[in-house]
């Protein structure tokens, strides 16, 4: 299993919780939701990742979204590692494959480039897939909740309250 490269800079931005990530994987039937017009839906269940359609940094810093908007189920979609890295964030794949092993600063310099673009309102990912990914997430959320009305998307506050109750023994 590959080790995730995560910048210290991103730690200040709240991401989806493990409960939210698991809910999205269930909603998406533990399958990649990437859809190619020529090939159709991927459907792979290998190396799945929960992807923010509008990336975390861009959403917080440029769009000024709050945590609820950033981690809304309609902004989260399951992708296999291949589609996530090759189609949505190819620069991350290039850094990981070609440069990071020998030059650890390469990842930080790519993030600095992302930040500079985000501050100008310029997407730093391959955003041509965004609309179909958002629509897929929206439809899958609607259908999932229709079939599983008792399995609501975990909100951040609800999770914090449950964890507090566990700690206090109530």
N, C-alpha and C positions, 0 to 999 in steps of 0.2 A: 504494500500500500504506500502510495507516495505521501510525503510529508507536506502539509500545507504551508505555504509561505505567507505570512501575515505581517504586515507592517505595524509597528507600534502606533503609528499615526492613526490607523483605522480603529484602534481600541476605544477611542472616545465616542464613536458613533454606535449607538445601540443597534444590534442586529436582531434577527429573529431568534427566538428562544428554541431550545431543543424540542419543546412541545409543539411549537408552531412548525418547525421543520418537519417533524414526524407527521403532523396533520397534513401538510402539503404533499408529502410522499404518499400517504394513504389516499388523499383526494385524487392523486394522479396515478393510482394503481401501481406504484413503484415502477413506473416506466417513464422513459424519456419522452417528453411532449413536443420535441422539435419536429416541425413539419416542413418538408421540402416539397415544392409544387411538383417536381418531377418524380420523386421517390416516395412521397407520402410521409406518414408519421413514422418516426424512428422506432419507438416502442422498446428500446433496449432497457435492460434492468442491470446493466453492468456499470459500476463506478458512477452512481447517481449523485447529483449535486442539486441543491435548491438554489436557484438563480434569482436575483433581484432584476426584474425587467428594466427598471430604472435603477441604476447602481446606487448603492448606499451613499457614497461620498457626494455624488452629483445631486441626489435627492435632498440631502441635508444642506449642503453648502450653496448650491445654485438655485434650486427650486424652493428651498426653505420649508421642506416638508417636516412634519413631526414624526415621531417614532411609529405612531399608529399608521400613518400613510405609507411610510417606507416599508413596513412589515405587513401591510395589508395582503390578504391572500390573493388578490388580483394583481399584485406586483411580484408575486412569487410563483415560480414554475419549476418543475423537475426537468433537469437536462442531464444527459450522460456527459461524462467528462469530455469526450470527443467533440460533441456539438457545442458545449460550453466554451471550450478553449479554441477550437478551430474556427467556429462561425461567429461567436459573440465577442470573445476577447482574444483574437489571434495574437495580439502583442504579448499577452501573458504567456501563451504557449511558446512563442519564440524565445522569450526571456528564459522560461523554465528549461527548454530543451537545449538552447545554444549558449547561453551566457551565464546563468546563475551558478552553475557548477564551478566555474572558474573565477567569476567576478561577482561576488555577493552584492556589491553596490548597484548592480544593473537593475535589480528589482526596485530599489528605492528611487533610482533615477527615472524609471518608467512611471512610478507613482507621482513623482514631482511633475512629470509631463502631463499626466492625467489631471492633476490639481490645477495646473495652469490653464488647461483647456476648459475644465469645469467652471473656473472663475469667469471665463469669457462666455459661458453658456454653450460651449461646443462639446457635443457628445464625444467621448473618447472610446466608445465601444461601437460595434457594428449595429447601429440602431435600425437598420432596414427590417429586422425581424421583430421589433418591438410590438407593432400593432397586432400581428398574428399571435404572438406570445401572450399579450394582454387579453385578447379575445378568447384564446384557449383557456387561460386561467379563469376568466369570468364565467365562461360556459361550464367548465368543470366544477367550479365552486357552486354555481347554481344547481347543477345536476346532483352533485354529491350531497348537498344539504337537503335536497328533495328526497333522496334515498335514505339519508342518515340524519334525520332532524335532531337527534339527541347528541350528535357529534359536532358540536359547535366549534368554530375556530377559537383557539385559546387567546384571549386578550392578555396583554402584558400585566395589567393590574390584577386580573383574576389569578394568574399564575403566582404573582407575588403574595397574594392573600393566602393561597393554598400552602405555599412554602412556609409562610409565617405561622399558620395553624399547625403544620407538622412540627415545627421547631418548638412551639409552646405546648404541644401535647394535646390540643383540643381537636 
